[in-house]
Amino acid sequence: MKYLSIFLLFLSLSHIKQVTSSCNVLDFGAKGDGLTDDTKALQKALDTCINNVVQFPPGKYLTLPLILHGNSLVFELQPGATILGSQNFEAWPTIPPLPSYGTGNELPGPRYAPLIQAQNLSSIAIRGGGTIDGQGQRWWLDHKQGKLNYTRPFLLEIIWSSNVSVEDIFLTNSPMWTLHPVYCQDVVIRNVTIKNPSDSPNTDGIDPDSSKNVLIENCTIDVGDDVIAIKSGLNEAGLKFGMPSENIVVRNCNFFHGHGASIGSEMSGGVRNVTFLDNVFLGTLRGARIKTAAVRGGYVVDVSYVNQKMSSMTEAISVSMFYTLDSDFGSFDVLPVFRDFLFKNISGSGIRTAGSFDCLEGSPCRGINLEDIMISSSAGFSCEFAFGTFRNVTPVPCLSKI
């Protein structure tokens, strides 16, 4: 199985269009004092400086959601510059749900707008060494107490865009998912640090969603849910929308608190040709994780986890067709397909359970290949309707022969 896609060299190169003119948000009335609501000034700068570099000098910029648009844009957060998410929830706008989900992720109907959303750009770079702080503490509390009427906002969402670069920034305290490229192509996410408290609900790190040609490298992620979650829409809406996530590489990253480097669980539009390469896990709940629900449809094929180092976790490898959400209980009932997974050169210490392959009798997992794996664990592998091969694996797996 190929685990380095032919697009990798292209994505490793700088592919963002050169933008020479620049604008400073202070020239548009932004205060950057952390107290003044800078929303209008920042949005004016973004609306005026289409196809330019929009510079945020050092300061704290308190804001409601911002929209990045135009043809090409460089959003430059200089070192010492911090965007702060407003706590004025009453003024926070809502937007329609994503078409591949058909509803809010947590609650029916609209969703709260992302703090920063880049829309329909043919070239977008977000960079500079600064910080985006969603100040998510109140969002988490209100969610836990059932006080919200809509799905919480994501921190940074890039939608319907190409030639995307997110580099050298710090993302923290996201209300929900942190970095969400959706319906995008040719995406590079490099040298990004993401930090959310380990008990913050559903604060995924990076979630490529119905996107293709994505390279994620040299990132550090420490969050309250999946460190990576590759998605492609939910249930009937995702299957009908039919836009898979494909050609994705995640390499040379460090993962700390979080639920695992995952595919799913929302994958009804399909996921294919994904490689996790040379990553380190320390204290995540799980390591390699592929998950869906028994009624979700879609497929996950051609996935590789190669050269993974894992320690201090509950489970090293988890493949499950029994992950469920409230939205899974309804009239939609299509079996998912899992096929052609490679797990190779994986080492683990301080692991409770080596792994599990929980698949469906009506849709078994096929083509699972485990090679050169050494996991020091209290419990071994468990398998249900999982078929494949293994070589030089400790503990001995329970896969059925093909």
Secondary structure as the mmCIF struct_conf table of DSSP 4:
data_model
#
loop_
_struct_conf.conf_type_id
_struct_conf.id
_struct_conf.beg_label_comp_id
_struct_conf.beg_label_asym_id
_struct_conf.beg_label_seq_id
_struct_conf.end_label_comp_id
_struct_conf.end_label_asym_id
_struct_conf.end_label_seq_id
BEND BEND1 LEU A 4 LEU A 4
TURN_TY1_P TURN_TY1_P1 ILE A 6 PHE A 7
HELX_RH_AL_P HELX_RH_AL_P1 LEU A 8 SER A 12
BEND BEND2 LEU A 13 LEU A 13
BEND BEND3 ILE A 16 ILE A 16
HELX_LH_PP_P HELX_LH_PP_P1 LYS A 17 GLN A 18
STRN STRN1 SER A 22 ASN A 24
HELX_RH_3T_P HELX_RH_3T_P1 VAL A 25 PHE A 28
TURN_TY1_P TURN_TY1_P2 GLY A 29 GLY A 29
STRN STRN2 ASP A 33 ASP A 37
HELX_RH_AL_P HELX_RH_AL_P2 THR A 39 THR A 48
BEND BEND4 CYS A 49 CYS A 49
TURN_TY1_P TURN_TY1_P3 ILE A 50 ASN A 51
BEND BEND5 ASN A 52 ASN A 52
STRN STRN3 VAL A 53 PHE A 56
BEND BEND6 PRO A 58 PRO A 58
STRN STRN4 GLY A 59 THR A 63
BEND BEND7 LEU A 64 LEU A 64
STRN STRN5 LEU A 66 LEU A 68
BEND BEND8 GLY A 70 ASN A 71
STRN STRN6 SER A 72 LEU A 77
TURN_TY1_P TURN_TY1_P4 PRO A 79 GLY A 80
STRN STRN7 ALA A 81 GLY A 85
BEND BEND9 GLN A 87 GLN A 87
HELX_RH_3T_P HELX_RH_3T_P2 PHE A 89 ALA A 91
STRN STRN8 THR A 94 ILE A 95
HELX_LH_PP_P HELX_LH_PP_P2 PRO A 96 LEU A 98
TURN_TY1_P TURN_TY1_P5 PRO A 99 TYR A 101
BEND BEND10 GLY A 102 THR A 103
BEND BEND11 ASN A 105 GLY A 109
STRN STRN9 ARG A 111 TYR A 112
HELX_LH_PP_P HELX_LH_PP_P3 ALA A 113 PRO A 114
BEND BEND12 LEU A 115 LEU A 115
STRN STRN10 ILE A 116 GLN A 119
BEND BEND13 ASN A 120 ASN A 120
BEND BEND14 SER A 122 SER A 122
STRN STRN11 SER A 123 ARG A 127
BEND BEND15 GLY A 128 GLY A 129
STRN STRN12 THR A 131 ASP A 133
TURN_TY1_P TURN_TY1_P6 GLY A 136 GLY A 136
HELX_RH_AL_P HELX_RH_AL_P3 GLN A 137 LYS A 144
TURN_TY1_P TURN_TY1_P7 GLN A 145 GLY A 146
BEND BEND16 ASN A 149 TYR A 150
STRN STRN13 THR A 151 THR A 151
HELX_LH_PP_P HELX_LH_PP_P4 ARG A 152 PHE A 154
BEND BEND17 LEU A 155 LEU A 155
STRN STRN14 LEU A 156 ILE A 159
BEND BEND18 TRP A 160 TRP A 160
STRN STRN15 SER A 162 GLU A 167
BEND BEND19 ASP A 168 ASP A 168
STRN STRN16 PHE A 170 THR A 172
BEND BEND20 PRO A 175 MET A 176
BEND BEND21 THR A 178 THR A 178
STRN STRN17 LEU A 179 VAL A 182
BEND BEND22 TYR A 183 TYR A 183
STRN STRN18 GLN A 185 ARG A 190
BEND BEND23 ASN A 191 ASN A 191
STRN STRN19 THR A 193 LYS A 195
TURN_TY1_P TURN_TY1_P8 SER A 198 ASP A 199
BEND BEND24 SER A 200 SER A 200
TURN_TY1_P TURN_TY1_P9 PRO A 201 ASN A 202
BEND BEND25 GLY A 205 GLY A 205
STRN STRN20 ILE A 206 ILE A 206
STRN STRN21 ASP A 209 ASP A 209
BEND BEND26 SER A 210 SER A 210
STRN STRN22 LYS A 212 GLU A 217
BEND BEND27 ASN A 218 ASN A 218
STRN STRN23 THR A 220 ASP A 222
BEND BEND28 GLY A 224 ASP A 225
BEND BEND29 VAL A 227 VAL A 227
STRN STRN24 ILE A 228 ILE A 230
STRN STRN25 LYS A 231 LYS A 231
HELX_RH_AL_P HELX_RH_AL_P4 ASN A 235 PHE A 241
STRN STRN26 SER A 245 ARG A 251
BEND BEND30 ASN A 252 ASN A 252
STRN STRN27 ASN A 254 PHE A 255
BEND BEND31 HIS A 257 HIS A 259
STRN STRN28 ALA A 261 ILE A 263
BEND BEND32 SER A 265 GLU A 266
TURN_TY1_P TURN_TY1_P10 SER A 268 GLY A 269
STRN STRN29 VAL A 271 LEU A 282
BEND BEND33 GLY A 283 GLY A 283
BEND BEND34 LEU A 285 LEU A 285
STRN STRN30 ARG A 286 LYS A 291
TURN_TY1_P TURN_TY1_P11 ALA A 294 VAL A 295
STRN STRN31 ARG A 296 ARG A 296
STRN STRN32 TYR A 299 SER A 320
BEND BEND35 MET A 321 MET A 321
HELX_RH_3T_P HELX_RH_3T_P3 ASP A 326 ASP A 328
BEND BEND36 PHE A 329 SER A 331
STRN STRN33 VAL A 334 VAL A 334
STRN STRN34 VAL A 337 ASP A 358
STRN STRN35 LEU A 360 LEU A 360
TURN_TY1_P TURN_TY1_P12 GLU A 361 GLY A 362
STRN STRN36 SER A 363 SER A 363
STRN STRN37 CYS A 365 GLU A 384
BEND BEND37 PHE A 385 PHE A 385
STRN STRN38 ALA A 386 THR A 394
BEND BEND38 PRO A 395 PRO A 395
HELX_LH_PP_P HELX_LH_PP_P5 VAL A 396 PRO A 397
HELX_LH_PP_P HELX_LH_PP_P6 LEU A 399 LEU A 399
STRN STRN39 SER A 400 SER A 400
HELX_LH_PP_P HELX_LH_PP_P7 LYS A 401 LYS A 401
#
